[in-house]
Amino acid sequence: MKLTSLGCWGGYPYKDAGTTSYLLTSESGFNLLIDAGSRAVTELEHELSPLELDAVIISHYHQDHIADLGVLQQYRQLWPKDEWDGKILDIYGHDEDPESFKRLTLKDVSKGHAYNVSGLQKIGPFDITFIKTVHPVVCYAMRIVERKTGQSLVFTGDTGWFDELVDFTRDAQMFLADVYFFKGREHHPAHLTSYEAGKIAKEASVDLLVLTHLPQHAPEHIAKENYLESLLQEAKDEAESIPVELSAPHRKWDFNEI
C-alpha cells in the first residue's frame, strides 16, 4: 500500500499547507482518506479526483481533522451527474458525538458508519482496529492492516501519552504520530511530544516513525530557523535505531520500500 500526505499541520493551515489529511491507497487501488483537514480537497486533486475516493475514516471531530469534510460532500453533490457514477461515499467515524456523527450522512451523497471500536472494522481491503486516545474530545487511534499484504500503519490521531499505545503500535511498519510539542512538555492532556513519539517507536519496534500534526512555532529555547529539524532530531535521539521522518504535503511512502 501507499500513503500520501495531503496536510500535516496541527490546529490550523500554515504557509500554504493544510492540516491533517492522508490518502491511503491499497495494492488493489482502493482509496481511503484518513481525516479531512483544511485544504484536503484541493490537495487531493493533485493526486486523484475526489470523485475517486472509495471511503473516508475520521479519527475525531476537531475542525483541523474535518474542516474539508463538508466541502468534500458538496464537491460530490454538485459535480454534474452525467460525468460520473454518483456513488455514495462511505464515511466512517465514531458515534460518541451524535451531532457530529449525524453530519457524516448527506442524502444521495454520503453515508455515515460508526466504526467498530471494540472489534475489527473491515473497510475495502483493510482491517482496522482502534484504541481511544488521551484528548479533550473522543478520538481514536487506528491500526490499519492491508489484508492481502499484511502491511501495517498506526495513526495516532491526536493524543497525549498513555502506556497502552506502545502495545497498540507494536511492530507496525509505519507509526504516524501526532507531535504538536517539543521535548519538555511530556504527559500533555492532548498531544505527544517529539520525545514521546520517539520513545513509543523504539519500545514498539516499528520500522519507521513519521511525525505529523506539526507545530507552526517553536518554544523560545529553540531557534526559529529550521525549528522542525530540531523537532525531528529530538525524536531521532530517543528513537535511536528507528528511522524518523517529517511529514510534508505530498510526501509519499511505499510500504514495499519501508
Secondary structure as UniProt FT lines:
FT   STRAND          2..9
FT   TURN            15..16
FT   STRAND          17..19
FT   STRAND          21..25
FT   TURN            27..28
FT   STRAND          31..34
FT   TURN            38..39
FT   HELIX           40..44
FT   TURN            45..47
FT   HELIX           50..52
FT   STRAND          55..57
FT   HELIX           63..66
FT   TURN            67..68
FT   HELIX           69..78
FT   HELIX           81..83
FT   STRAND          89..93
FT   HELIX           98..102
FT   TURN            103..104
FT   TURN            107..109
FT   STRAND          110..114
FT   TURN            117..118
FT   STRAND          121..123
FT   TURN            124..125
FT   STRAND          126..132
FT   STRAND          140..146
FT   TURN            147..149
FT   STRAND          152..155
FT   HELIX           164..169
FT   TURN            170..171
FT   STRAND          174..178
FT   TURN            183..184
FT   TURN            186..187
FT   HELIX           194..204
FT   STRAND          208..212
FT   TURN            220..221
FT   TURN            225..226
FT   HELIX           227..239
FT   TURN            240..241
FT   STRAND          244..246
FT   TURN            249..250
FT   STRAND          252..254
FT   HELIX           255..257
//
